[in-house]
Amino acid sequence: MQRMLIVDDEPVILDGLYAFFQKANFQDMEIIKAHSAFEAIEWLNSVKVDIVLSDICMPGMDGMELIEKIMDRWPRCKVLLLTGHNEFDYAHQAIRNPCVVDYLLKTEGMSQIRTAVERALAQISEENDFRYQNAWFRSKLPRALPQLQRQLMLDLMKRTERHDVSSLQEELDAVQLPFRSGECVIPVIIRVEEWNNYQTQADRSLIRYAVANVAEELLQDKSTVKAVDLDYQVIACLIQPVAESTAYRGNAQEQWEQTLRFVYGTLEFVQQSCADCLNLSVSIMVSEQAVAWMELNQAIAQLRLSIHQGPGLGMEKLIRVNVQPVMNVAPNPLSQQAVASLHLDQVKQHVAAGDSEWLTSFQKWTESSKEGLQDPFFRMKVYTEAGSILIELLHELGLYEPAKEEMGLSRMLHFDIHTPWPELVIFYQSAFEWMISKRSDTRLNDQSQILISIHQYIKQHLEDDLSLTRIAQEVSLNPSYLSRWYKRVTGKGISEYIHDRRIERSKELLLGSSCKMHEISAKVGFSDQHYFYRFFKKAIGCTPQEYRDQKS
């Protein structure tokens, strides 16, 4: 949103310019008016201003002094100067200032002033032009690229919805990830088993980075690969065959088989290199088949859980995992705990996002937990994790205090390993349902309260400035967002509501008071009585005095 400040000490000219530009319908531009340079500075101190249309000759501080104040606060602001006289000295000074777009005589008319504003907007647009921004982005991209790539890879490993191939390719290309969206990927998990001498968090961060580099360096000889750390202990790699070579042209299946063989053979070397070069013990889990991008989430989860299958936890495992939607191998207790924790973490993510998918994850949690409850230590871990997740969510969502009263949170204090599982499930399901409904109710209530606050503020400040910026500050919203949100919720613009309230209040004062016209004009926000007359007549069809005479 652009913001234009009009500054003039003559009310007739100020209101005329304000009304003209209000009707000009410049897209997404807010018009603000100031009756003096000092009032203009108050605005400049509180909000960013893009264009200033100012008179030069004003008492106390002239336009040239105001330019210095503008440049000190908003160097990119464009200034248009107005004067009633063709003063060469002022014009000469003005045109030497880089922020001054034009120097205009008031006698030149509104069309010339509008043209100058359009020229200023064009300059702003040119400075913010996509090509300019794109060039800036390319210059900064090399430094930001590793973090952008990591964020996208982490996001892709969490997504479960079907991808549009072209859109996904655009995402990959934007951060220069070398993958092809139309092909599957081979997921690999590298887990640090023994940190040895690397005890500080800083050391471990560097070592994870080193492990990722070792994996990329060794695997990139005959594949396309990118590695990223998932958490403090685990690094994930995504792998594809190199772009189709002459040797495999027309035989994609053979190329995939060759790539899989190369990956399996190289991962042992990755483990050995980590041990020899980094003095680090790592386990590696690799998928036996390539998976679609939308299946990455499930595949990564299964690879992480596979470490718990069979004996040897903590040793340097090298496992090929048949990644399937359902695992047929009966899990051991450690694997059961990992599966339950995974599903409970998904419950937390869904509830925090207000996503209805939480119930599916909750049901998976109850099913995966139930099998191991005969072990009291397993039961204790499940019960403890559930309580911790619930308390964390309540604090994150700001619902902790209401929960103590409304959902009987104190019942948790009496839970122990002897509490029946069905009772616990009912409690937590009800708790998560309460949080979801509370989030929805809170959102609707918040919107209602914001609307009430806006309307009350407008009604109580009809005689004051009612710019979009002032109203937005009152409810702590972005002005541009407030404008769009208000129209979506009420079906009309906020300026229309202000217009209606000013007409309504004018009628009340005309019929219910003995106020004179200039007093009524001031009470409904018009510094110029003649402009109030025109405003009222356009809305009602008669002048304020005629309306008073007719109704009385």
Buried (B, 14 or more C-beta within 10 A) or exposed (E): BBBBBBBBBBBEBBBBBBBBBBEEEBEEBBBBBBBBBBBBBEBBEEBEBBBBBBBBBBEEBBBBEBBEBBBEBBEEBBBBBBBEEEBEEBBEBBEEBEBBBBBBBBEEEEEBBBBBBEEBBEBBEEEEEEEEEEEEEEEEEEEEEEEBBBEBBEEBBEBEEEBEEEEBBEBBEEBEBBBBBEBBBBBBBBBBBEBEEBEEEEEBEEBBBBBBEBBBEBBBEBBBBBBBBBEEBBBBBBBBBBEEEEEBEEEEEEBBEBBBEBBBEBBEEBBEBBBEEBEBBBBBBBBEBBBEBBBBBBBBBBBBBBBBBEEEBEEBBBBBBEBEEEBEEEBBBBBBBBBBBBBBBBBBEBBBEEBEBBBBBBBBBBEBBBBBBEBEEBBEBBBEBBBEBBBEBBEEBEBBEBBEEEBEBEEBEEBEBEBEBEEBBEBBBEBBBBBBEBBEEBEEEEEEEBBEBBBEBBEEBBBEBBBBBBBBBBEEBEBBEBBEBBEEEBEEBBBEBBBEBBBEBBBEBBEEEEEEBEEBBBBBBBBBBBBBBBBBBEEBEEBBEEBBEEEE
